[in-house]
Amino acid sequence: EIVLTQSPGTLSLSPGERATLSCRASQSVSSSYLGWYQQKPGQAPRLLIYGASSRATGIPDRFSGSGSGTDFTLTISRLEPEDFAVYYCQQYGRPPSSFGQGTKLEIK
Amino acid sequence: EVQLVQSGAEVKKPGESLKISCKGSGYTFTTFWIGWVRQMPGKGLEWMGIIYPGDSDTRYSPSFQGQVTISADKSVNTAYLQWSSLKASDTAMYYCARNAKVGATQSAFDYWGQGTLVTVSS
């Protein structure tokens, strides 16, 4: 099973700042089958990015994904108040699919 | 509009059985894999397995193989997750979610149910 390690565990930033979240895989993720999700308290996760860099329907363009192989990044260009949440990466290229442990993005 | 609507919260005792449901609407239910994801209290997401409602082909994570059963009834557009003997450690929120790519096992989840909270306590 591919293990995904997200860093940092917690990221403290202010609205308007840029956020960079990392997801590192224990083995290469084939065909960039890597997604990112946002989860707010009491809500189901929401898909932000699929295929490492494609934004899901309705996702603002301040969210962008990049990377390949074992190293992937989610970037939020200018943080809005509603962006403070927990973010998870998921690989679905090699069964079983797996999630990272999450990065909590909190207001500084 | 695509929707996945899950059954309500459950409180059970250890050793009891349970089956929770996830009803899909707004799309062709038989052509998208449906997955189940566990989230234990205060913890992250865990991929449990997926099912193709068209023919009930099922894939499990090794961590959950033999611990739960995933099934589907295409006549009522519903997927299920069941336990034959619950443990306290099964206490968690369980989400169903739809694979984004039609017919593909390898896909992100684009639509999610609202979650079903399962509490197992004596």
Interface residues (C-beta under 8 A of the other chain):
Chain A: E1 S31 Y33 G35 Y37 Q39 A44 P45 R46 L47 Y50 G51 A56 T57 Y88 Q90 Y92 G93 P95 P96 S97 S98 F99 G100 Q101 G102
Chain B: G35 V37 G44 L45 E46 W47 G49 R59 Y60 S61 P62 S63 Y95 A97 A100 T105 Q106 S107 A108 F109 D110 W112 G113 Q114 G115
